[in-house]
Amino acid sequence: MKIDVLTLFPEMFAALNSSVIGKALETKLVELNLINFREFTENKQRHVDDTPFGGGPGMLLMAQPLFSAYDTIDQGDTPRTIILDPGGRRFDQKFASELATEKHLVFICGHYEGFDERVKTLATDEVSLGDFVLSGGELVSMVMMDSVIRLLPGVLGNNESAQDESFANGLLEYPQYTRPREFRGLKVPDILVSGDHQAIRDYQLQEAIKRTKEKRPDLYQEFLAHESSDN
């Protein structure tokens, strides 16, 4: 997968060189290209922002630097271009799985009061992490990249790991344990050491359903609706 990022702060993405994502970059499973769109300004002061027409607080990112930077990106494989915007589609595991099938992603990171509205014509998707405000789009894009990259074949040591995680099947993940079997009076459920693999799978499913019902009733209702439609 190829990922291009239009950003004013490329140094922030150094965090991606660690852990699983760092290995994916090192092994060339992912190619990351950081583009500082300040380098594409056409004014002597190298300003990337200006006051909004009609008045209002704050500054807006101008269209020209972003369009010029975007023009340098290879369009041959029709990249999926993502703008991070509070009014966009809510990011979730289903969306991450969808993006993981793409060959080329582009993230456009905003700052200040946002973008000149014309910048949004570059995007195929407007995306939001939730109903809160951050100082820029870099952290959001890194969160999304982490979620997507770990779903790519070969990134995780065990490709089945992602299939059992929370949200992968519409449920929260079931409780898991490791050695020792007893710690400070807390014991591992006997069924998990029984050797009965079918019984263990049944137990894990029921625990996932129970946990989802208790902690995320909204997901539980969606799960029930999906189960009903399949039947």
ZICORDA-V328791 format. One line per field, one symbol per residue. psi: psi as a letter, one per 40 degrees, with the letter a starting at -180 (. if undefined). A space follows every 10 residues. Layout:
# ZICORDA-V328791
psi=???
This chain:
# ZICORDA-V328791
psi=hhhihhiegd ddeddeeiad ddddddeedh hhhhhhedee ieidefieii iiieiiiaii hidddddddd eehhedegih hhhhhdeahh haddddddde eidhihhhhi ibeaihddde edidhhiida gihieieddd ddddddddde eihedidhee dddeiiedee iiiiiiiaii dhhfehihhd deedegdddd dddddddddd dddddgdddd dddddddddd .
